[in-house]
């Protein structure tokens, strides 16, 4: 049976949502972050980098969200989450955009916001000033542009899904965590098309079933 090695507050729920959509039997093994928000050493027994999400499927061990989602779609999808022909290119691009462009910006913003609280108290005011300046110079502009790009792409979709089909595709599975985190931290920067997309995702029965993996709470913010 396919096993999802699930770390709390991680991108694992992308994988779980996809598995629920495809009705693929799976098992979850839970891991908790330590006080410094790092993954436990037990994950290194599964994969040498000790990161999540990771899946094991027979003799296959695979990390990285995009690789895992592509593997599951190829092996278990049977065409059910493939994009329509005219949406293949945007599906491919958005799938890579999620981790290649958007998530690094969100991670940088998160690190800049929490790093001062992890430093000695007498350094915190200085660190907040320095990191706030770095955020303004290096993150704010590109992040705003990225969210505007997503908003414009969703405006073009006849169905509200990135690839324009009747159901979510790889692009949607990859973007769920990213856009929920963006809305959670900067709701005023999220446009109406993106908000509607988040709501559409969260209303999927398969997505709702994933909430059981998050202590009974929905994995993302509620609109």
Buried (B, 14 or more C-beta within 10 A) or exposed (E): EBBBBBBBEBBBBBBBBBBBBBEBEBEBBEBEBEEEEEBBEEBEEBBEEBBBBBBBBEEEBBBBBBEBBBBBBEEBBEEEBBBBEEBEEBBBBBBEBBBEBBBBBBEBBEBBBEBBEEEEEEEBEEBBEBBEEBBEEBBBEBBEEBBEBBBEBBEEBEBBBBBBBEBBBBBBBBBBBBBBBBBEBBEEBBBEBBBEBBEBBBEBEBBBBBBEBBEEEBBBBEE
